[in-house]
């Protein structure tokens, strides 16, 4: 029987989502890839429990995550099994988030953020997760076929029903975020986060004005893909393979060709060495230097990899020279 480490909160600071009471670990674990029905449960259980032992108490999933069309929802089922068998006694310590908006089943209500999709989505997710409520429920994407008002009102009603404690959105840009915030404020909805693609090489959240909008309205941003599909590691310092698939939100990084990007990665790696960090550790620390970032969500199935990433928290300070050097490289 699993018993959590007594040292799980030792030296592990928490961060607030904006000006709200929601607290998150600086580094969270996401179950996007390799946590579906095709993944070995015992191995994934080991990683999730190891993460909790190390102070990672936020686990992020979505109803769409799994192994393709036959596996939608299976990442929630995998986490739900572990929540039931191993982490049930620790439920009050955990932050569990899930999302709705991408494809989950056939038909027009199997995708999007209509009221019907959201209401049936939370019910189905809770069943798969073996939970009575989730801590954060996200609209996973902006749905241009559904009015923002409909999505926002449905999220508010889900909180009022007790099935979620907080709400968030994901992949909302400034125009739709402004609309949603206005409605959430009118309703008194506990809106806390916009989950966005963010990494050392992609500062769109800052340059678009989204970070300022969230900060000015007491909310935060939470970063997915903070290591850019592994690009911000030592894996590609000698070259980017043809098999490498970049996320569409980062595709512009290849505009000047692979060789130019590899040269930039090596220059960044030299700065990381001077900080006694790996490129991955510095990349996570770079995002966390901004208080509006409530947490960064990493995806790993390896305990050693997880531990290495957590070492980023040992050095979150950047000198003015380091900031200037990095900004010259990434702009």
Secondary structure, 3 states (H helix, E strand, C coil): CCCCCCCCCCCCCEEECCCCCCEEECEEEECCCCCCCCCCHHHHHHHHHHHHHCCCCEEECCCCCCCCHHHCCHHHHHHHHHHHHCCHHHHHHCEEEEEECCCCCCCHHHCCCCHHHHHHHHHHHHHHHCCCCEEEEEECCCCCCCCHHHHHHHHHHHHHCCCEEEEEEECCCHHHHHHHHHHHHHHCCCEEEEEEECECCECHHHHCCHHHHHHHCCCEEEEECCCHHHCCCHHHCCCCCCCCCCCHHHHHHHCCCHHHHHHHHHHHHHHHHHCCCCHHHHHHHHHHCCCCEEEEEECCCCHHHHHHHHHHHHCCCCCHHHHHHHHHHHC
